Amino acid sequence: MDLRLIDYVVYLVASVLLTVWVGNTLFRNGRPFLVSVFLEAGLADSVNRLLVVGFYLVNLGAAALLINAGGAPATVGDMVQETVTRIGVVLLVLGGMHFSNMFVFHLIRRPLRQRSVPPPPYQPAPGA
């Protein structure tokens, strides 16, 4: 069997499994955070589903583009090196998307937290 075909199969299976696993983990564990950001469970659930769809589209699209990175491997060692490098890039894309989403939600959440803090009680000036 051609090493390039084995390389493609291993890379695609690993990329899809990693993307689906990370996406499902973020979907399950991100709900409480999104509810605290949007202060409404229905809106948080809708945003959570949209985020997962976007996450899958971007990461699987990046994985599809990266499949042609590198040349035809001459040896098994070359094949493993190319496959691991491409999977590493997919993992970096997954992590980058996760942290950029978290940063955006942090920015959204900060003004909401500031509004929910009651103003300090009135303190009359000394001697008044």
N, CA, C and O atoms as a printed pandas DataFrame, in Angstrom:
     atom_number atom_name residue_name chain_id  residue_number  x_coord  y_coord  z_coord
0              1         N          MET        A               1    0.856   -1.186    0.000
1              2        CA          MET        A               1    0.000    0.000    0.000
2              3         C          MET        A               1    0.897    1.241    0.000
3              4         O          MET        A               1    1.980    1.234    0.584
4              5         N          ASP        A               2    0.448    2.273   -0.640
5              6        CA          ASP        A               2    1.187    3.528   -0.752
6              7         C          ASP        A               2    1.263    4.232    0.605
7              8         O          ASP        A               2    0.263    4.333    1.315
8              9         N          LEU        A               3    2.453    4.715    0.957
9             10        CA          LEU        A               3    2.628    5.408    2.239
10            11         C          LEU        A               3    1.786    6.673    2.327
11            12         O          LEU        A               3    1.321    7.040    3.406
12            13         N          ARG        A               4    1.591    7.332    1.202
13            14        CA          ARG        A               4    0.795    8.570    1.200
14            15         C          ARG        A               4   -0.658    8.277    1.573
15            16         O          ARG        A               4   -1.281    9.052    2.298
16            17         N          LEU        A               5   -1.192    7.176    1.088
17            18        CA          LEU        A               5   -2.568    6.794    1.408
18            19         C          LEU        A               5   -2.691    6.467    2.901
19            20         O          LEU        A               5   -3.653    6.881    3.549
20            21         N          ILE        A               6   -1.731    5.733    3.440
21            22        CA          ILE        A               6   -1.747    5.432    4.871
22            23         C          ILE        A               6   -1.659    6.734    5.671
23            24         O          ILE        A               6   -2.369    6.912    6.661
24            25         N          ASP        A               7   -0.790    7.633    5.238
25            26        CA          ASP        A               7   -0.629    8.940    5.869
26            27         C          ASP        A               7   -1.955    9.688    5.887
27            28         O          ASP        A               7   -2.349   10.222    6.923
28            29         N          TYR        A               8   -2.644    9.732    4.757
29            30        CA          TYR        A               8   -3.934   10.419    4.669
30            31         C          TYR        A               8   -4.954    9.813    5.631
31            32         O          TYR        A               8   -5.641   10.540    6.349
32            33         N          VAL        A               9   -5.051    8.512    5.646
33            34        CA          VAL        A               9   -6.059    7.843    6.482
34            35         C          VAL        A               9   -5.776    8.105    7.960
35            36         O          VAL        A               9   -6.685    8.468    8.707
36            37         N          VAL        A              10   -4.530    7.926    8.386
37            38        CA          VAL        A              10   -4.182    8.153    9.792
38            39         C          VAL        A              10   -4.451    9.602   10.175
39            40         O          VAL        A              10   -5.016    9.876   11.234
40            41         N          TYR        A              11   -4.050   10.517    9.320
41            42        CA          TYR        A              11   -4.231   11.942    9.603
42            43         C          TYR        A              11   -5.709   12.321    9.679
43            44         O          TYR        A              11   -6.124   13.015   10.608
44            45         N          LEU        A              12   -6.491   11.877    8.722
45            46        CA          LEU        A              12   -7.916   12.225    8.720
46            47         C          LEU        A              12   -8.642   11.639    9.914
47            48         O          LEU        A              12   -9.445   12.326   10.546
48            49         N          VAL        A              13   -8.377   10.384   10.234
49            50        CA          VAL        A              13   -9.034    9.756   11.383
50            51         C          VAL        A              13   -8.650   10.488   12.671
51            52         O          VAL        A              13   -9.515   10.796   13.490
52            53         N          ALA        A              14   -7.364   10.764   12.849
53            54        CA          ALA        A              14   -6.915   11.457   14.059
54            55         C          ALA        A              14   -7.512   12.864   14.141
55            56         O          ALA        A              14   -7.959   13.284   15.209
56            57         N          SER        A              15   -7.523   13.588   13.032
57            58        CA          SER        A              15   -8.047   14.960   13.030
58            59         C          SER        A              15   -9.539   14.987   13.349
59            60         O          SER        A              15   -9.991   15.809   14.145
60            61         N          VAL        A              16  -10.297   14.098   12.734
61            62        CA          VAL        A              16  -11.747   14.066   12.974
62            63         C          VAL        A              16  -12.027   13.656   14.418
63            64         O          VAL        A              16  -12.852   14.278   15.087
64            65         N          LEU        A              17  -11.356   12.628   14.900
65            66        CA          LEU        A              17  -11.598   12.183   16.274
66            67         C          LEU        A              17  -11.230   13.267   17.288
67            68         O          LEU        A              17  -11.980   13.509   18.233
68            69         N          LEU        A              18  -10.092   13.914   17.100
69            70        CA          LEU        A              18   -9.700   14.981   18.021
70            71         C          LEU        A              18  -10.679   16.152   17.977
71            72         O          LEU        A              18  -11.056   16.686   19.019
72            73         N          THR        A              19  -11.086   16.546   16.784
73            74        CA          THR        A              19  -12.014   17.673   16.642
74            75         C          THR        A              19  -13.357   17.363   17.285
75            76         O          THR        A              19  -13.909   18.202   17.996
76            77         N          VAL        A              20  -13.889   16.171   17.045
77            78        CA          VAL        A              20  -15.187   15.799   17.619
78            79         C          VAL        A              20  -15.080   15.674   19.135
79            80         O          VAL        A              20  -15.978   16.111   19.855
80            81         N          TRP        A              21  -13.996   15.085   19.625
81            82        CA          TRP        A              21  -13.832   14.928   21.071
82            83         C          TRP        A              21  -13.736   16.291   21.764
83            84         O          TRP        A              21  -14.415   16.527   22.764
84            85         N          VAL        A              22  -12.907   17.174   21.243
85            86        CA          VAL        A              22  -12.763   18.503   21.849
86            87         C          VAL        A              22  -14.073   19.283   21.726
87            88         O          VAL        A              22  -14.488   19.941   22.680
88            89         N          GLY        A              23  -14.728   19.218   20.564
89            90        CA          GLY        A              23  -15.993   19.925   20.376
90            91         C          GLY        A              23  -17.059   19.462   21.352
91            92         O          GLY        A              23  -17.756   20.285   21.947
92            93         N          ASN        A              24  -17.193   18.156   21.522
93            94        CA          ASN        A              24  -18.188   17.627   22.466
94            95         C          ASN        A              24  -17.848   17.997   23.906
95            96         O          ASN        A              24  -18.743   18.310   24.691
96            97         N          THR        A              25  -16.577   17.965   24.256
97            98        CA          THR        A              25  -16.163   18.348   25.606
98            99         C          THR        A              25  -16.483   19.813   25.872
99           100         O          THR        A              25  -17.010   20.155   26.931
100          101         N          LEU        A              26  -16.165   20.677   24.915
101          102        CA          LEU        A              26  -16.475   22.096   25.080
102          103         C          LEU        A              26  -17.978   22.331   25.131
103          104         O          LEU        A              26  -18.445   23.183   25.886
104          105         N          PHE        A              27  -18.734   21.588   24.341
105          106        CA          PHE        A              27  -20.192   21.747   24.328
106          107         C          PHE        A              27  -20.777   21.387   25.692
107          108         O          PHE        A              27  -21.595   22.126   26.239
108          109         N          ARG        A              28  -20.351   20.244   26.238
109          110        CA          ARG        A              28  -20.883   19.793   27.536
110          111         C          ARG        A              28  -20.462   20.717   28.678
111          112         O          ARG        A              28  -21.286   21.116   29.500
112          113         N          ASN        A              29  -19.198   21.046   28.720
113          114        CA          ASN        A              29  -18.672   21.783   29.864
114          115         C          ASN        A              29  -18.779   23.294   29.721
115          116         O          ASN        A              29  -18.570   24.018   30.695
116          117         N          GLY        A              30  -19.097   23.782   28.539
117          118        CA          GLY        A              30  -19.192   25.223   28.331
118          119         C          GLY        A              30  -20.548   25.816   28.666
119          120         O          GLY        A              30  -20.675   27.034   28.791
120          121         N          ARG        A              31  -21.558   24.980   28.813
121          122        CA          ARG        A              31  -22.908   25.489   29.054
122          123         C          ARG        A              31  -23.005   26.357   30.311
123          124         O          ARG        A              31  -23.538   27.464   30.233
124          125         N          PRO        A              32  -22.508   25.897   31.471
125          126        CA          PRO        A              32  -22.627   26.760   32.657
126          127         C          PRO        A              32  -21.940   28.120   32.477
127          128         O          PRO        A              32  -22.436   29.143   32.949
128          129         N          PHE        A              33  -20.819   28.116   31.803
129          130        CA          PHE        A              33  -20.114   29.375   31.559
130          131         C          PHE        A              33  -20.944   30.286   30.665
131          132         O          PHE        A              33  -21.048   31.485   30.927
132          133         N          LEU        A              34  -21.537   29.728   29.608
133          134        CA          LEU        A              34  -22.340   30.544   28.700
134          135         C          LEU        A              34  -23.602   31.062   29.380
135          136         O          LEU        A              34  -24.038   32.182   29.113
136          137         N          VAL        A              35  -24.187   30.255   30.254
137          138        CA          VAL        A              35  -25.364   30.729   31.001
138          139         C          VAL        A              35  -24.964   31.917   31.872
139          140         O          VAL        A              35  -25.727   32.875   31.995
140          141         N          SER        A              36  -23.780   31.868   32.475
141          142        CA          SER        A              36  -23.345   32.996   33.308
142          143         C          SER        A              36  -23.021   34.225   32.470
143          144         O          SER        A              36  -23.136   35.352   32.952
144          145         N          VAL        A              37  -22.616   34.018   31.215
145          146        CA          VAL        A              37  -22.313   35.151   30.338
146          147         C          VAL        A              37  -23.599   35.800   29.847
147          148         O          VAL        A              37  -23.743   37.021   29.908
148          149         N          PHE        A              38  -24.537   34.985   29.359
149          150        CA          PHE        A              38  -25.743   35.524   28.716
150          151         C          PHE        A              38  -26.920   35.670   29.673
151          152         O          PHE        A              38  -27.924   36.289   29.320
152          153         N          LEU        A              39  -26.816   35.120   30.859
153          154        CA          LEU        A              39  -27.847   35.244   31.895
154          155         C          LEU        A              39  -29.207   34.710   31.457
155          156         O          LEU        A              39  -30.230   35.098   32.020
156          157         N          GLU        A              40  -29.232   33.839   30.476
157          158        CA          GLU        A              40  -30.473   33.239   29.983
158          159         C          GLU        A              40  -30.124   31.874   29.389
159          160         O          GLU        A              40  -29.320   31.783   28.461
160          161         N          ALA        A              41  -30.734   30.810   29.930
161          162        CA          ALA        A              41  -30.370   29.447   29.539
162          163         C          ALA        A              41  -30.674   29.168   28.060
163          164         O          ALA        A              41  -29.869   28.532   27.379
164          165         N          GLY        A              42  -31.810   29.630   27.565
165          166        CA          GLY        A              42  -32.168   29.373   26.164
166          167         C          GLY        A              42  -31.179   29.999   25.195
167          168         O          GLY        A              42  -30.761   29.359   24.230
168          169         N          LEU        A              43  -30.808   31.233   25.446
169          170        CA          LEU        A              43  -29.842   31.918   24.596
170          171         C          LEU        A              43  -28.472   31.244   24.700
171          172         O          LEU        A              43  -27.785   31.074   23.693
172          173         N          ALA        A              44  -28.080   30.864   25.909
173          174        CA          ALA        A              44  -26.790   30.194   26.103
174          175         C          ALA        A              44  -26.743   28.863   25.348
175          176         O          ALA        A              44  -25.724   28.533   24.742
176          177         N          ASP        A              45  -27.828   28.105   25.380
177          178        CA          ASP        A              45  -27.867   26.830   24.661
178          179         C          ASP        A              45  -27.777   27.041   23.155
179          180         O          ASP        A              45  -27.084   26.293   22.465
180          181         N          SER        A              46  -28.466   28.043   22.644
181          182        CA          SER        A              46  -28.407   28.332   21.208
182          183         C          SER        A              46  -26.997   28.749   20.795
183          184         O          SER        A              46  -26.480   28.280   19.781
184          185         N          VAL        A              47  -26.387   29.616   21.568
185          186        CA          VAL        A              47  -25.026   30.060   21.264
186          187         C          VAL        A              47  -24.064   28.880   21.358
187          188         O          VAL        A              47  -23.146   28.761   20.546
188          189         N          ASN        A              48  -24.266   28.016   22.334
189          190        CA          ASN        A              48  -23.411   26.841   22.498
190          191         C          ASN        A              48  -23.469   25.946   21.266
191          192         O          ASN        A              48  -22.433   25.484   20.788
192          193         N          ARG        A              49  -24.666   25.697   20.748
193          194        CA          ARG        A              49  -24.802   24.868   19.541
194          195         C          ARG        A              49  -24.164   25.546   18.332
195          196         O          ARG        A              49  -23.497   24.886   17.535
196          197         N          LEU        A              50  -24.361   26.842   18.189
197          198        CA          LEU        A              50  -23.742   27.569   17.074
198          199         C          LEU        A              50  -22.219   27.560   17.166
199          200         O          LEU        A              50  -21.531   27.432   16.154
200          201         N          LEU        A              51  -21.702   27.694   18.374
201          202        CA          LEU        A              51  -20.256   27.651   18.561
202          203         C          LEU        A              51  -19.682   26.286   18.169
203          204         O          LEU        A              51  -18.619   26.209   17.554
204          205         N          VAL        A              52  -20.384   25.226   18.524
205          206        CA          VAL        A              52  -19.892   23.887   18.178
206          207         C          VAL        A              52  -19.890   23.687   16.667
207          208         O          VAL        A              52  -18.941   23.126   16.119
208          209         N          VAL        A              53  -20.936   24.138   15.992
209          210        CA          VAL        A              53  -20.977   24.012   14.530
210          211         C          VAL        A              53  -19.834   24.805   13.904
211          212         O          VAL        A              53  -19.137   24.296   13.026
212          213         N          GLY        A              54  -19.636   26.035   14.342
213          214        CA          GLY        A              54  -18.525   26.836   13.827
214          215         C          GLY        A              54  -17.181   26.212   14.143
215          216         O          GLY        A              54  -16.273   26.238   13.312
216          217         N          PHE        A              55  -17.043   25.655   15.328
217          218        CA          PHE        A              55  -15.818   24.988   15.748
218          219         C          PHE        A              55  -15.506   23.825   14.806
219          220         O          PHE        A              55  -14.376   23.680   14.340
220          221         N          TYR        A              56  -16.519   22.998   14.531
221          222        CA          TYR        A              56  -16.318   21.870   13.617
222          223         C          TYR        A              56  -15.950   22.353   12.216
223          224         O          TYR        A              56  -15.028   21.823   11.597
224          225         N          LEU        A              57  -16.660   23.345   11.722
225          226        CA          LEU        A              57  -16.395   23.827   10.364
226          227         C          LEU        A              57  -14.980   24.375   10.214
227          228         O          LEU        A              57  -14.284   24.042    9.255
228          229         N          VAL        A              58  -14.557   25.201   11.143
229          230        CA          VAL        A              58  -13.217   25.789   11.040
230          231         C          VAL        A              58  -12.137   24.724   11.192
231          232         O          VAL        A              58  -11.191   24.683   10.406
232          233         N          ASN        A              59  -12.270   23.874   12.185
233          234        CA          ASN        A              59  -11.214   22.894   12.434
234          235         C          ASN        A              59  -11.157   21.796   11.384
235          236         O          ASN        A              59  -10.068   21.394   10.975
236          237         N          LEU        A              60  -12.288   21.312   10.948
237          238        CA          LEU        A              60  -12.260   20.293    9.891
238          239         C          LEU        A              60  -11.822   20.905    8.566
239          240         O          LEU        A              60  -11.169   20.239    7.763
240          241         N          GLY        A              61  -12.175   22.168    8.331
241          242        CA          GLY        A              61  -11.694   22.853    7.135
242          243         C          GLY        A              61  -10.182   23.033    7.162
243          244         O          GLY        A              61   -9.508   22.830    6.152
244          245         N          ALA        A              62   -9.655   23.413    8.318
245          246        CA          ALA        A              62   -8.195   23.543    8.451
246          247         C          ALA        A              62   -7.518   22.191    8.262
247          248         O          ALA        A              62   -6.474   22.102    7.617
248          249         N          ALA        A              63   -8.103   21.151    8.816
249          250        CA          ALA        A              63   -7.535   19.805    8.649
250          251         C          ALA        A              63   -7.557   19.386    7.187
251          252         O          ALA        A              63   -6.608   18.770    6.702
252          253         N          ALA        A              64   -8.631   19.715    6.486
253          254        CA          ALA        A              64   -8.716   19.364    5.060
254          255         C          ALA        A              64   -7.665   20.121    4.245
255          256         O          ALA        A              64   -7.074   19.560    3.322
256          257         N          LEU        A              65   -7.433   21.376    4.578
257          258        CA          LEU        A              65   -6.414   22.145    3.860
258          259         C          LEU        A              65   -5.002   21.630    4.136
259          260         O          LEU        A              65   -4.135   21.654    3.262
260          261         N          LEU        A              66   -4.790   21.170    5.359
261          262        CA          LEU        A              66   -3.457   20.713    5.739
262          263         C          LEU        A              66   -3.104   19.335    5.193
263          264         O          LEU        A              66   -1.949   18.919    5.278
264          265         N          ILE        A              67   -4.066   18.629    4.643
265          266        CA          ILE        A              67   -3.789   17.268    4.183
266          267         C          ILE        A              67   -2.734   17.254    3.085
267          268         O          ILE        A              67   -2.006   16.272    2.941
268          269         N          ASN        A              68   -2.646   18.311    2.326
269          270        CA          ASN        A              68   -1.666   18.355    1.237
270          271         C          ASN        A              68   -0.337   18.962    1.649
271          272         O          ASN        A              68    0.554   19.105    0.811
272          273         N          ALA        A              69   -0.178   19.321    2.912
273          274        CA          ALA        A              69    1.098   19.872    3.377
274          275         C          ALA        A              69    2.153   18.776    3.339
275          276         O          ALA        A              69    1.907   17.657    3.791
276          277         N          GLY        A              70    3.287   19.083    2.820
277          278        CA          GLY        A              70    4.358   18.099    2.730
278          279         C          GLY        A              70    4.296   17.347    1.422
279          280         O          GLY        A              70    3.322   17.447    0.675
280          281         N          GLY        A              71    5.326   16.605    1.157
281          282        CA          GLY        A              71    5.378   15.835   -0.088
282          283         C          GLY        A              71    5.032   14.381    0.161
283          284         O          GLY        A              71    4.537   14.009    1.225
284          285         N          ALA        A              72    5.304   13.579   -0.836
285          286        CA          ALA        A              72    5.067   12.146   -0.701
286          287         C          ALA        A              72    6.174   11.559    0.180
287          288         O          ALA        A              72    7.355   11.722   -0.124
288          289         N          PRO        A              73    5.804   10.884    1.256
289          290        CA          PRO        A              73    6.825   10.340    2.141
290          291         C          PRO        A              73    7.580    9.185    1.474
291          292         O          PRO        A              73    6.985    8.318    0.835
292          293         N          ALA        A              74    8.901    9.198    1.639
293          294        CA          ALA        A              74    9.726    8.150    1.044
294          295         C          ALA        A              74    9.849    6.955    1.986
295          296         O          ALA        A              74    9.980    5.815    1.540
296          297         N          THR        A              75    9.808    7.223    3.284
297          298        CA          THR        A              75    9.947    6.153    4.270
298          299         C          THR        A              75    8.826    6.253    5.295
299          300         O          THR        A              75    8.091    7.240    5.349
300          301         N          VAL        A              76    8.715    5.212    6.102
301          302        CA          VAL        A              76    7.717    5.222    7.174
302          303         C          VAL        A              76    8.039    6.342    8.164
303          304         O          VAL        A              76    7.127    6.989    8.680
304          305         N          GLY        A              77    9.307    6.573    8.430
305          306        CA          GLY        A              77    9.700    7.658    9.326
306          307         C          GLY        A              77    9.259    9.014    8.813
307          308         O          GLY        A              77    8.783    9.848    9.583
308          309         N          ASP        A              78    9.416    9.244    7.508
309          310        CA          ASP        A              78    8.944   10.504    6.913
310          311         C          ASP        A              78    7.434   10.635    7.038
311          312         O          ASP        A              78    6.919   11.718    7.318
312          313         N          MET        A              79    6.727    9.528    6.831
313          314        CA          MET        A              79    5.267    9.549    6.921
314          315         C          MET        A              79    4.829    9.907    8.336
315          316         O          MET        A              79    3.941   10.739    8.519
316          317         N          VAL        A              80    5.448    9.284    9.337
317          318        CA          VAL        A              80    5.090    9.567   10.725
318          319         C          VAL        A              80    5.390   11.021   11.054
319          320         O          VAL        A              80    4.589   11.684   11.714
320          321         N          GLN        A              81    6.525   11.520   10.606
321          322        CA          GLN        A              81    6.892   12.909   10.868
322          323         C          GLN        A              81    5.887   13.879   10.256
323          324         O          GLN        A              81    5.466   14.827   10.919
324          325         N          GLU        A              82    5.498   13.660    9.008
325          326        CA          GLU        A              82    4.520   14.544    8.361
326          327         C          GLU        A              82    3.159   14.466    9.037
327          328         O          GLU        A              82    2.500   15.486    9.238
328          329         N          THR        A              83    2.741   13.260    9.388
329          330        CA          THR        A              83    1.433   13.086   10.016
330          331         C          THR        A              83    1.393   13.769   11.375
331          332         O          THR        A              83    0.438   14.480   11.687
332          333         N          VAL        A              84    2.419   13.557   12.180
333          334        CA          VAL        A              84    2.463   14.162   13.514
334          335         C          VAL        A              84    2.527   15.687   13.417
335          336         O          VAL        A              84    1.906   16.388   14.216
336          337         N          THR        A              85    3.267   16.191   12.455
337          338        CA          THR        A              85    3.351   17.651   12.280
338          339         C          THR        A              85    1.988   18.226   11.923
339          340         O          THR        A              85    1.581   19.238   12.494
340          341         N          ARG        A              86    1.289   17.616   11.011
341          342        CA          ARG        A              86   -0.039   18.120   10.629
342          343         C          ARG        A              86   -1.031   17.996   11.774
343          344         O          ARG        A              86   -1.845   18.896   11.980
344          345         N          ILE        A              87   -0.982   16.901   12.523
345          346        CA          ILE        A              87   -1.872   16.752   13.679
346          347         C          ILE        A              87   -1.535   17.811   14.724
347          348         O          ILE        A              87   -2.436   18.340   15.376
348          349         N          GLY        A              88   -0.265   18.125   14.891
349          350        CA          GLY        A              88    0.135   19.189   15.808
350          351         C          GLY        A              88   -0.452   20.531   15.408
351          352         O          GLY        A              88   -0.885   21.304   16.263
352          353         N          VAL        A              89   -0.469   20.810   14.112
353          354        CA          VAL        A              89   -1.069   22.066   13.642
354          355         C          VAL        A              89   -2.570   22.068   13.919
355          356         O          VAL        A              89   -3.125   23.090   14.324
356          357         N          VAL        A              90   -3.227   20.930   13.704
357          358        CA          VAL        A              90   -4.664   20.834   14.000
358          359         C          VAL        A              90   -4.904   21.086   15.485
359          360         O          VAL        A              90   -5.848   21.786   15.849
360          361         N          LEU        A              91   -4.059   20.521   16.345
361          362        CA          LEU        A              91   -4.209   20.756   17.785
362          363         C          LEU        A              91   -3.999   22.222   18.143
363          364         O          LEU        A              91   -4.701   22.757   19.002
364          365         N          LEU        A              92   -3.052   22.866   17.499
365          366        CA          LEU        A              92   -2.842   24.301   17.740
366          367         C          LEU        A              92   -4.052   25.114   17.296
367          368         O          LEU        A              92   -4.431   26.068   17.975
368          369         N          VAL        A              93   -4.658   24.759   16.182
369          370        CA          VAL        A              93   -5.870   25.450   15.716
370          371         C          VAL        A              93   -6.997   25.234   16.718
371          372         O          VAL        A              93   -7.716   26.175   17.055
372          373         N          LEU        A              94   -7.159   23.994   17.201
373          374        CA          LEU        A              94   -8.192   23.708   18.203
374          375         C          LEU        A              94   -7.976   24.556   19.457
375          376         O          LEU        A              94   -8.917   25.173   19.957
376          377         N          GLY        A              95   -6.758   24.588   19.960
377          378        CA          GLY        A              95   -6.460   25.377   21.152
378          379         C          GLY        A              95   -6.620   26.863   20.924
379          380         O          GLY        A              95   -7.146   27.572   21.781
380          381         N          GLY        A              96   -6.174   27.338   19.782
381          382        CA          GLY        A              96   -6.327   28.754   19.464
382          383         C          GLY        A              96   -7.776   29.181   19.385
383          384         O          GLY        A              96   -8.144   30.247   19.876
384          385         N          MET        A              97   -8.594   28.354   18.771
385          386        CA          MET        A              97  -10.034   28.680   18.702
386          387         C          MET        A              97  -10.655   28.690   20.091
387          388         O          MET        A              97  -11.464   29.562   20.409
388          389         N          HIS        A              98  -10.276   27.722   20.916
389          390        CA          HIS        A              98  -10.842   27.650   22.260
390          391         C          HIS        A              98  -10.484   28.903   23.059
391          392         O          HIS        A              98  -11.354   29.520   23.673
392          393         N          PHE        A              99   -9.209   29.276   23.050
393          394        CA          PHE        A              99   -8.807   30.432   23.838
394          395         C          PHE        A              99   -9.334   31.743   23.266
395          396         O          PHE        A              99   -9.607   32.673   24.026
396          397         N          SER        A             100   -9.482   31.841   21.964
397          398        CA          SER        A             100  -10.068   33.065   21.414
398          399         C          SER        A             100  -11.540   33.165   21.793
399          400         O          SER        A             100  -12.018   34.258   22.096
400          401         N          ASN        A             101  -12.265   32.061   21.783
401          402        CA          ASN        A             101  -13.661   32.074   22.238
402          403         C          ASN        A             101  -13.745   32.469   23.710
403          404         O          ASN        A             101  -14.587   33.282   24.091
404          405         N          MET        A             102  -12.876   31.896   24.532
405          406        CA          MET        A             102  -12.892   32.221   25.962
406          407         C          MET        A             102  -12.595   33.706   26.191
407          408         O          MET        A             102  -13.193   34.333   27.066
408          409         N          PHE        A             103  -11.683   34.258   25.412
409          410        CA          PHE        A             103  -11.356   35.674   25.561
410          411         C          PHE        A             103  -12.538   36.555   25.178
411          412         O          PHE        A             103  -12.831   37.536   25.861
412          413         N          VAL        A             104  -13.216   36.207   24.089
413          414        CA          VAL        A             104  -14.388   36.982   23.668
414          415         C          VAL        A             104  -15.470   36.927   24.740
415          416         O          VAL        A             104  -16.083   37.949   25.050
416          417         N          PHE        A             105  -15.711   35.752   25.308
417          418        CA          PHE        A             105  -16.737   35.647   26.345
418          419         C          PHE        A             105  -16.313   36.370   27.621
419          420         O          PHE        A             105  -17.158   36.896   28.346
420          421         N          HIS        A             106  -15.035   36.399   27.891
421          422        CA          HIS        A             106  -14.550   37.186   29.027
422          423         C          HIS        A             106  -14.860   38.666   28.802
423          424         O          HIS        A             106  -15.299   39.359   29.720
424          425         N          LEU        A             107  -14.631   39.144   27.586
425          426        CA          LEU        A             107  -14.919   40.549   27.278
426          427         C          LEU        A             107  -16.409   40.840   27.371
427          428         O          LEU        A             107  -16.808   41.918   27.813
428          429         N          ILE        A             108  -17.235   39.879   26.952
429          430        CA          ILE        A             108  -18.685   40.058   27.051
430          431         C          ILE        A             108  -19.119   40.049   28.510
431          432         O          ILE        A             108  -19.979   40.833   28.914
432          433         N          ARG        A             109  -18.530   39.173   29.287
433          434        CA          ARG        A             109  -18.963   38.967   30.667
434          435         C          ARG        A             109  -18.544   40.118   31.587
435          436         O          ARG        A             109  -19.251   40.418   32.549
436          437         N          ARG        A             110  -17.425   40.758   31.313
437          438        CA          ARG        A             110  -16.910   41.808   32.200
438          439         C          ARG        A             110  -17.915   42.942   32.406
439          440         O          ARG        A             110  -18.162   43.301   33.558
440          441         N          PRO        A             111  -18.514   43.531   31.354
441          442        CA          PRO        A             111  -19.507   44.595   31.603
442          443         C          PRO        A             111  -20.739   44.082   32.340
443          444         O          PRO        A             111  -21.348   44.819   33.116
444          445         N          LEU        A             112  -21.109   42.827   32.106
445          446        CA          LEU        A             112  -22.262   42.276   32.815
446          447         C          LEU        A             112  -21.975   42.170   34.305
447          448         O          LEU        A             112  -22.850   42.438   35.127
448          449         N          ARG        A             113  -20.775   41.787   34.651
449          450        CA          ARG        A             113  -20.406   41.704   36.067
450          451         C          ARG        A             113  -20.380   43.081   36.705
451          452         O          ARG        A             113  -20.798   43.245   37.852
452          453         N          GLN        A             114  -19.896   44.065   35.976
453          454        CA          GLN        A             114  -19.812   45.410   36.536
454          455         C          GLN        A             114  -21.196   45.977   36.795
455          456         O          GLN        A             114  -21.396   46.708   37.765
456          457         N          ARG        A             115  -22.156   45.646   35.934
457          458        CA          ARG        A             115  -23.521   46.140   36.135
458          459         C          ARG        A             115  -24.216   45.438   37.287
459          460         O          ARG        A             115  -25.071   46.030   37.946
460          461         N          SER        A             116  -23.862   44.179   37.540
461          462        CA          SER        A             116  -24.568   43.425   38.568
462          463         C          SER        A             116  -24.076   43.750   39.979
463          464         O          SER        A             116  -24.705   43.338   40.953
464          465         N          VAL        A             117  -22.978   44.472   40.106
465          466        CA          VAL        A             117  -22.470   44.851   41.423
466          467         C          VAL        A             117  -23.225   46.097   41.892
467          468         O          VAL        A             117  -23.218   47.118   41.205
468          469         N          PRO        A             118  -23.877   46.019   43.058
469          470        CA          PRO        A             118  -24.617   47.200   43.518
470          471         C          PRO        A             118  -23.649   48.316   43.895
471          472         O          PRO        A             118  -22.518   48.050   44.302
472          473         N          PRO        A             119  -24.093   49.561   43.759
473          474        CA          PRO        A             119  -23.213   50.677   44.130
474          475         C          PRO        A             119  -22.960   50.644   45.633
475          476         O          PRO        A             119  -23.769   50.116   46.395
476          477         N          PRO        A             120  -21.846   51.205   46.049
477          478        CA          PRO        A             120  -21.560   51.209   47.494
478          479         C          PRO        A             120  -22.594   52.074   48.222
479          480         O          PRO        A             120  -23.146   53.011   47.645
480          481         N          PRO        A             121  -22.849   51.751   49.485
481          482        CA          PRO        A             121  -23.841   52.556   50.228
482          483         C          PRO        A             121  -23.340   53.986   50.419
483          484         O          PRO        A             121  -22.137   54.247   50.433
484          485         N          TYR        A             122  -24.279   54.885   50.563
485          486        CA          TYR        A             122  -23.950   56.304   50.749
486          487         C          TYR        A             122  -23.266   56.488   52.088
487          488         O          TYR        A             122  -23.751   56.031   53.123
488          489         N          GLN        A             123  -22.149   57.156   52.048
489          490        CA          GLN        A             123  -21.403   57.470   53.276
490          491         C          GLN        A             123  -21.362   58.990   53.415
491          492         O          GLN        A             123  -20.725   59.650   52.594
492          493         N          PRO        A             124  -22.007   59.563   54.407
493          494        CA          PRO        A             124  -21.921   61.028   54.564
494          495         C          PRO        A             124  -20.491   61.445   54.891
495          496         O          PRO        A             124  -19.732   60.700   55.511
496          497         N          ALA        A             125  -20.153   62.628   54.468
497          498        CA          ALA        A             125  -18.818   63.160   54.739
498          499         C          ALA        A             125  -18.651   63.354   56.234
499          500         O          ALA        A             125  -19.616   63.704   56.914
500          501         N          PRO        A             126  -17.448   63.136   56.771
501          502        CA          PRO        A             126  -17.243   63.367   58.216
502          503         C          PRO        A             126  -17.518   64.826   58.589
503          504         O          PRO        A             126  -17.132   65.747   57.870
504          505         N          GLY        A             127  -18.165   65.008   59.680
505          506        CA          GLY        A             127  -18.488   66.346   60.185
506          507         C          GLY        A             127  -19.707   66.951   59.546
507          508         O          GLY        A             127  -20.007   68.117   59.804
508          509         N          ALA        A             128  -20.422   66.219   58.729
509          510        CA          ALA        A             128  -21.591   66.793   58.073
510          511         C          ALA        A             128  -22.847   66.549   58.842
511          512         O          ALA        A             128  -23.922   66.971   58.419
